[in-house]
Amino acid sequence: MNRTTSLDPVERSAFAAFPSGVAALAATGVDGPDGMVVSSFTVGASFDPPMVTFSARQDSATWARLRTAPRLGVSVLAADQGLLCRQLSSRTRAARFADVDHVVTDDGAVLVSGTPLRLECVVHREVPVGDHVVVILQVLGARVDDTAAPLVYHGTAFHSLQPIG
């Protein structure tokens, strides 16, 4: 086992050793759907009330726009949506939702179609941590599609889950 013997920051590549799901967070903006992709999304921060979390860079222009939306859509991307993930991560905001199949709720949450999990949320709290902010979202509604497998990010690449045994 390699041990860190100094207080130097951990290289980003070290965090790629831990697999994570990939989620799109989106809401209706001034110019239509606006959103971002995160691989720091976690479920089960609380079950009563239901809460989930993710992290965003403190200097994220996209999060600055999304944080004030009345509702946020969280779509856990499916294993076959790797190219869509890259599109939703585009630096060109107008390209993110071009030709993307999605629905907009009455309260403005944007939910990507074909995903295993779609949540409608409100921002509960933000906690600054280093160069990021941990965002706690309260879940107001959920839609689950058991036929879609989740997209997994690991080792700087996309993967799908395979059952063992």
N, C-alpha and C positions, 0 to 999 in steps of 0.2 A: 504494500500500500504506500502510495506517495503521500507525504504529509506536508502541509504548508507550514513553513517555519518562520514566515514573516507576515507582516500585515499588509503586504501588497494586495491590490485588488485581484480577485479571481478573474482569469481570462474568460471571456464569453463562451469560448469553445468548451470549457469545462461543464457549463450548464447544459450543453447539448447532449450530455451523457444520460440525462433524465428524460424519458419520453413524456410527451404531453399531448393533450388534445388541442385542436385548433378551433377557435370560435370567431365568428364575425359579429361585431357589435354595430348596430345601425339604427338610424332614426331619419325621419323626414327633415331635411334642411331647407334653407331658402331656395336652393336650386334643385330640389328633388332629393332622392336618397343620398345619405352621407354615411360613411362608416369606416371601420378599421378592423384589422385582424389581430388577434392576440393568441399567443400560445401559453399564456400564464393563467388561463381561465381555470377555476376550480369550483366544484359544486359541493354542497353540504357544509358551508360555513355555518349555517343554522338550518334546522328543520322546522322550527316553530318560533317566529315566522320563517318561511323558506328564504334563504339568502345564499348568494354566490359571490365570488370575488374574481378580480383580474387586476393586473398592473398595467399602467400606462406611463410613458415617459412624462416627466413634469413639463417638458417643453413641446409636447405633442400638440400641434395645431388642430388636428382632427379631434382629439379628446376635448380640447378647449371649446370646440363647436358642439360636440355631443353632450357634454356634461349638463347643459341646461335644457335638454329636450324633455318634454313632459313624460315620454315613455321611450325606453330603449328596447330594441329587439336583439336577442342573443341567439345566434344560430350556430350550433356545434356542427361543423362541416363534416360531410360524409367522405368515406374512403375514396370515392371516385371524383372528388371535387378539388384535387390538387391544383389543377390549372385555374379553376375558379378562385381558389385561395390566393394565387399569385395575382390574378386580376383585381380582386378586392383589396390587395395590398399595394396597388399601383400608386405611384407618386402623383399621377394625374388624376385628380378627384373625379373629373367628368367620366373617365374610363372605368371607374370601379364598378358601377352598376349597369354599364351598357350591355344590353341583351341578357341581363341576369334575371332569371325567373324568381320573382319575390312577391310578397303581399305586404300591404301597409295596413296596420290596424287603425281603428277609428281614432286612437290617441297618438298616431304617428310613429309607432314602432315598426321597423322594417325587418321582415323575417324572410330569409332565403329559403326557397323551396327545395325539397329533396334531401333535407338534413335529418339526422336521427333525433335531434332535440332542438326545439325552438321555445324560447322563453320571452315573455313580456315582463319588463322590469322597470323599476324606478331607482334612482341613485339614493342610497340610504346614508352613506358616509364616505369620505375620502380621507386617507391617512398618508401624509407625506413620509416617504422612506427613501433616503439617499436621492438618487436622480430620478426616482419614479414616485408615483402615487398609487397606493393600494386602494382600489375602489370596491366598496361593498354595495351590491345591488339587492334590493328586495324583489323577489319573484312574485308577480301578480297572476301569472297564468303560464301553463306549460302545455306543449304538444309534443308527443313522443311518437316516433315512427320506428317500430321494432324491426322493420325490414331493411333499414339503412345502417351500415356499420360506420363507426367514426373514423375520421382522418387522424393519424398520429404523426407528430413531428418528433424525430429523434436523429441525432447525429447529423444535423443540418439537411435532412431529407425527409420526405413524406413516406409514410408506411401505412399498412392496414393491419388490423389485429388478426391473429390466427389462433384458434383454440388449441390448447395443449391436450394431447391424448385423445 
